[in-house]
């Protein structure tokens, strides 16, 4: 299990490093995923080495996206409870963008 985590999150970290060094605008998670796929394709990494962790992450994917679904379904009531007002769509999008870029 430790090796599986190390391989998957290591590819993510290398993707972060590539984005940081080059300044490209592609998300680091996409670069890390492409790197992992390339290493699996070239048989540098065996599928068995990451199968358990990847199965776990895929089976729990809904949990990781639940907050996005809730926000898209009830954005005004959540924003009112959280911030006490209904922000304009432009302010909300700017805040989300700034959160994602940090």
C-alpha positions in Angstrom: 0.0 0.0 0.0 2.9 2.4 0.8 4.5 1.7 -2.6 1.2 2.3 -4.4 0.7 5.7 -2.6 4.3 6.6 -3.3 4.0 5.9 -7.0 0.7 7.7 -7.6 1.4 10.7 -5.5 5.0 10.7 -6.7 3.7 11.2 -10.3 1.5 14.0 -9.0 4.5 15.6 -7.3 6.6 15.4 -10.4 3.7 17.0 -12.3 3.7 19.8 -9.8 7.5 20.2 -10.2 7.2 20.3 -14.0 4.5 23.1 -13.8 6.5 25.0 -11.3 9.7 24.8 -13.3 8.2 25.5 -16.7 5.3 27.8 -15.8 3.0 26.0 -18.3 -0.8 26.4 -17.7 -1.7 22.7 -17.9 -2.9 21.5 -14.4 -0.2 19.5 -12.6 -2.6 16.7 -11.9 -3.1 16.1 -15.7 0.7 16.1 -16.3 1.1 13.6 -13.4 -1.6 11.4 -14.8 -0.1 11.5 -18.2 3.3 10.7 -16.7 1.8 7.7 -14.8 0.1 6.5 -18.0 3.3 6.8 -20.0 5.2 4.8 -17.4 2.6 2.2 -17.3 2.6 2.0 -21.1 6.4 1.7 -21.2 6.2 -1.0 -18.5 8.4 1.0 -16.1 5.6 0.6 -13.5 3.7 -2.6 -13.3 -0.1 -2.4 -13.1 -0.1 -4.6 -10.0 2.0 -1.9 -8.2 -0.8 0.6 -8.4 -4.0 -1.4 -8.9 -5.1 -1.5 -5.2 -4.8 2.2 -4.6 -6.3 3.1 -8.0 -9.3 0.8 -7.4 -9.8 2.5 -4.0 -9.6 6.0 -5.5 -12.0 5.2 -8.3 -14.5 3.5 -6.1 -14.6 6.6 -3.8 -14.5 9.2 -6.6 -18.1 10.3 -5.8 -17.0 11.4 -2.4 -14.4 13.7 -3.8 -16.9 15.4 -6.0 -19.9 15.6 -3.6 -19.2 19.2 -2.6 -19.2 20.3 -6.3 -22.6 18.7 -6.8 -24.0 20.3 -3.7 -22.7 23.7 -4.7 -24.1 23.4 -8.2 -27.5 22.4 -6.8 -27.9 24.9 -3.9 -25.4 27.7 -4.5 -27.4 30.6 -3.1 -28.5 29.0 0.1 -25.0 27.8 0.9 -23.4 31.2 0.0 -26.0 32.9 2.2 -25.3 30.7 5.2 -21.5 30.9 4.7 -21.1 34.6 3.8 -24.4 36.1 4.8 -25.2 37.5 1.3 -25.9 36.4 -2.2 -22.7 37.2 -4.2 -23.1 38.1 -7.9 -22.1 35.4 -10.3 -19.0 37.3 -11.4 -17.8 37.7 -7.7 -18.5 34.0 -7.1 -16.6 32.9 -10.2 -13.7 35.2 -9.4 -13.5 33.7 -5.9 -13.6 30.2 -7.2 -10.9 31.0 -9.8 -8.7 32.6 -7.1 -9.2 29.5 -4.8 -8.2 27.2 -7.7 -5.1 29.2 -8.7 -3.7 29.2 -5.1 
